[in-house]
Amino acid sequence: MVKSKPDRYQDLRDAVRALCAQFPDSYHREVDARRGYPEAFVDALTKAGWLAALIPQEYGGSGLGLAEASVIMEEINRSGGNAGACHGQMYNMGTLLRHGSAAQKQLYLPKIASGEWRLQSMGVTEPSSGTDTTKIRTTAVKRGDAYVVNGQKVWISRVQHSDWMILLARTTPLAEVQKRTDGMSIFMVDLRAAERSGMTVRPIANMVNHETNELFFENLEIPAANLIGDEGSGFRYILDGLNAERTLIAAECIGDGRWFIDRVTAYAGERVVFGRAIGQNQGVQFPIAEAHIEIEAADLMRFRACALFDAHEPCGAEANMAKYLAAKASWEAANACLQVHGGFGFAHEYDVERKFRETRLYQVAPISTNLILSYVAEHVLGLPRSF
Ligand SMILES: Cc1cc2nc3c(=O)[nH]c(=O)nc-3n(C[C@H](O)[C@H](O)[C@H](O)COP(=O)(O)OP(=O)(O)OC[C@H]3O[C@@H](n4cnc5c(N)ncnc54)[C@H](O)[C@@H]3O)c2cc1C
């Protein structure tokens, strides 16, 4: 492993690394090959309490900050694993924590902290609206003590391995609201009960081993008690959680980037062609050095975003910029790593092609690079709004 300077999180890093070391490359490779879910890995992380890091101690979590949570996610990816199997739990429960009623927090958070319930899913994206979330067509109409949900979602992850999902639906038609961001609400959906009464799950086969699905709702009834916060304010609540999500994803990219740098430096030092280590050639060295520099720079922005978030300061710009820089850096590291491995980079047994596929996702989801650039242009630089 390339030596990085010990930081103030070294004890935490060592503890997460020790757990991850029980799940070697061969474990993640085998799960990927059969397109399975890393059940044993996620269970071990849950039992150790790592996925409850952000849950306050009064609800049975460890009450750590976003900086620590991000280090946990980074170390999972740096170990060769993929936090995509379990990161939803980290940021989804933040929505509940900030906007749920006292009774809701008491009901859900201790069970999530203990691992009895998983809150791994968030249902926002729809096939027809894409990134333009205010145009979602899934509706929730109040009837007595329940909301009746109809519509469709796409790319909703971990539904088969979660007990609960936070669902965004329109409760007031777009034509009847003053601001297009008004009139949407969020709900806790009991996934197993929903599958029996109006929700159909259709898995999407995809490039990475990521359990993600199309969801169809036909008169699904959700108890009115499962509404989080005020009716009509759901979009704001979802936006609220995005800074944590982006910062945690940035940390995962940094973990991936460091994994690639570890692997590629080791390989470049060992592989001998034309009578010398390929790493002796500057044409081989430079893309690796460049990727390393960019990962380190992204890391600084990640910790700046964490510091602001943990101090309850606005951090939209920093969280978005951290995600942008980290996703770009990990992708450049992935490319360098694959290239330097030559043909062997394509062999499953080296794990490079698996991590290459996994880290590519972060340019698109959970937010695409263009949308980050658009955020920075409009909200940070004050350029005219484009959509
Ligand atoms: C594996 C995977 C897991 C996912 N998990 C979840 C999940 O759990 N929950 C969930 O709700 N969603 C999930 N998503 C959805 C994900 O958040 C979206 O795919 C992503 O936000 C991009 O939206 P889209 O696919 O609808 O692309 P579109 O909105 O159709 O955009 C397509 C492309 O056009 C670009 N584009 C669009 N408009 C503009 C513009 N005005 N200016 C410049 N460029 C533009 C975008 O940047 C993008 O590159 C997941 C997606 C994947 C692939």
The ligand as an SDF file (V2000), in Angstrom:
LIG
                    3D

 53 58  0  0  0  0  0  0  0  0999 V2000
  -26.3840    2.1420  -10.8840 C   0  0  0  0  0  0  0  0  0  0  0  0
  -27.2910    3.3070  -10.5920 C   0  0  0  0  0  0  0  0  0  0  0  0
  -27.8660    3.4230   -9.3300 C   0  0  0  0  0  0  0  0  0  0  0  0
  -28.7680    4.4620   -9.0560 C   0  0  0  0  0  0  0  0  0  0  0  0
  -29.3930    4.4980   -7.8350 N   0  0  0  0  0  0  0  0  0  0  0  0
  -30.3930    5.4120   -7.6280 C   0  0  0  0  0  0  0  0  0  0  0  0
  -31.1840    5.3670   -6.4290 C   0  0  0  0  0  0  0  0  0  0  0  0
  -30.9700    4.5340   -5.5300 O   0  0  0  0  0  0  0  0  0  0  0  0
  -32.2120    6.2540   -6.2990 N   0  0  0  0  0  0  0  0  0  0  0  0
  -32.5020    7.1690   -7.2520 C   0  0  0  0  0  0  0  0  0  0  0  0
  -33.4460    7.9250   -7.0870 O   0  0  0  0  0  0  0  0  0  0  0  0
  -31.7570    7.2500   -8.4200 N   0  0  0  0  0  0  0  0  0  0  0  0
  -30.7260    6.3850   -8.6180 C   0  0  0  0  0  0  0  0  0  0  0  0
  -29.9870    6.4260   -9.7820 N   0  0  0  0  0  0  0  0  0  0  0  0
  -30.3060    7.4230  -10.8020 C   0  0  0  0  0  0  0  0  0  0  0  0
  -29.2310    8.4770  -10.9680 C   0  0  0  0  0  0  0  0  0  0  0  0
  -29.3090    9.3980   -9.8910 O   0  0  0  0  0  0  0  0  0  0  0  0
  -29.4540    9.1280  -12.3390 C   0  0  0  0  0  0  0  0  0  0  0  0
  -29.1620    8.1460  -13.3320 O   0  0  0  0  0  0  0  0  0  0  0  0
  -28.5900   10.3330  -12.5300 C   0  0  0  0  0  0  0  0  0  0  0  0
  -28.9500   11.3670  -11.6440 O   0  0  0  0  0  0  0  0  0  0  0  0
  -28.7210   10.8660  -13.9690 C   0  0  0  0  0  0  0  0  0  0  0  0
  -30.0840   10.9850  -14.3160 O   0  0  0  0  0  0  0  0  0  0  0  0
  -30.6620   10.2840  -15.6170 P   0  0  0  0  0  0  0  0  0  0  0  0
  -30.1260    8.9120  -15.7170 O   0  0  0  0  0  0  0  0  0  0  0  0
  -32.1290   10.4260  -15.6180 O   0  0  0  0  0  0  0  0  0  0  0  0
  -30.0290   11.1310  -16.8110 O   0  0  0  0  0  0  0  0  0  0  0  0
  -30.6960   12.3220  -17.6030 P   0  0  0  0  0  0  0  0  0  0  0  0
  -31.3070   13.3110  -16.6810 O   0  0  0  0  0  0  0  0  0  0  0  0
  -31.5300   11.7420  -18.6810 O   0  0  0  0  0  0  0  0  0  0  0  0
  -29.3960   12.9830  -18.2560 O   0  0  0  0  0  0  0  0  0  0  0  0
  -28.6180   12.2970  -19.2510 C   0  0  0  0  0  0  0  0  0  0  0  0
  -27.3390   13.0560  -19.4940 C   0  0  0  0  0  0  0  0  0  0  0  0
  -27.6510   14.3700  -19.9680 O   0  0  0  0  0  0  0  0  0  0  0  0
  -27.0270   15.3550  -19.1680 C   0  0  0  0  0  0  0  0  0  0  0  0
  -27.9140   16.5280  -19.0290 N   0  0  0  0  0  0  0  0  0  0  0  0
  -29.2460   16.5180  -18.7550 C   0  0  0  0  0  0  0  0  0  0  0  0
  -29.7080   17.7860  -18.7000 N   0  0  0  0  0  0  0  0  0  0  0  0
  -28.6490   18.6010  -18.9180 C   0  0  0  0  0  0  0  0  0  0  0  0
  -28.4630   20.0240  -18.9680 C   0  0  0  0  0  0  0  0  0  0  0  0
  -29.4770   20.8650  -18.7830 N   0  0  0  0  0  0  0  0  0  0  0  0
  -27.2270   20.5090  -19.2010 N   0  0  0  0  0  0  0  0  0  0  0  0
  -26.1820   19.6710  -19.4070 C   0  0  0  0  0  0  0  0  0  0  0  0
  -26.2930   18.3130  -19.3600 N   0  0  0  0  0  0  0  0  0  0  0  0
  -27.5040   17.7900  -19.1160 C   0  0  0  0  0  0  0  0  0  0  0  0
  -26.7840   14.7020  -17.8070 C   0  0  0  0  0  0  0  0  0  0  0  0
  -25.7040   15.2940  -17.1580 O   0  0  0  0  0  0  0  0  0  0  0  0
  -26.5180   13.2440  -18.1990 C   0  0  0  0  0  0  0  0  0  0  0  0
  -25.1530   13.0640  -18.4720 O   0  0  0  0  0  0  0  0  0  0  0  0
  -29.0390    5.4230  -10.0540 C   0  0  0  0  0  0  0  0  0  0  0  0
  -28.4290    5.3320  -11.3230 C   0  0  0  0  0  0  0  0  0  0  0  0
  -27.5650    4.2820  -11.6000 C   0  0  0  0  0  0  0  0  0  0  0  0
  -26.9660    4.1830  -12.9770 C   0  0  0  0  0  0  0  0  0  0  0  0
  1  2  1  0
  2  3  1  0
  2 52  2  0
  3  4  2  0
  4  5  1  0
  4 50  1  0
  5  6  2  0
  6  7  1  0
  6 13  1  0
  7  8  2  0
  7  9  1  0
  9 10  1  0
 10 11  2  0
 10 12  1  0
 12 13  2  0
 13 14  1  0
 14 15  1  0
 14 50  1  0
 15 16  1  0
 16 17  1  0
 16 18  1  0
 18 19  1  0
 18 20  1  0
 20 21  1  0
 20 22  1  0
 22 23  1  0
 23 24  1  0
 24 25  2  0
 24 26  1  0
 24 27  1  0
 27 28  1  0
 28 29  2  0
 28 30  1  0
 28 31  1  0
 31 32  1  0
 32 33  1  0
 33 34  1  0
 33 48  1  0
 34 35  1  0
 35 36  1  0
 35 46  1  0
 36 37  1  0
 36 45  1  0
 37 38  2  0
 38 39  1  0
 39 40  1  0
 39 45  2  0
 40 41  1  0
 40 42  2  0
 42 43  1  0
 43 44  2  0
 44 45  1  0
 46 47  1  0
 46 48  1  0
 48 49  1  0
 50 51  2  0
 51 52  1  0
 52 53  1  0
M  END
$$$$
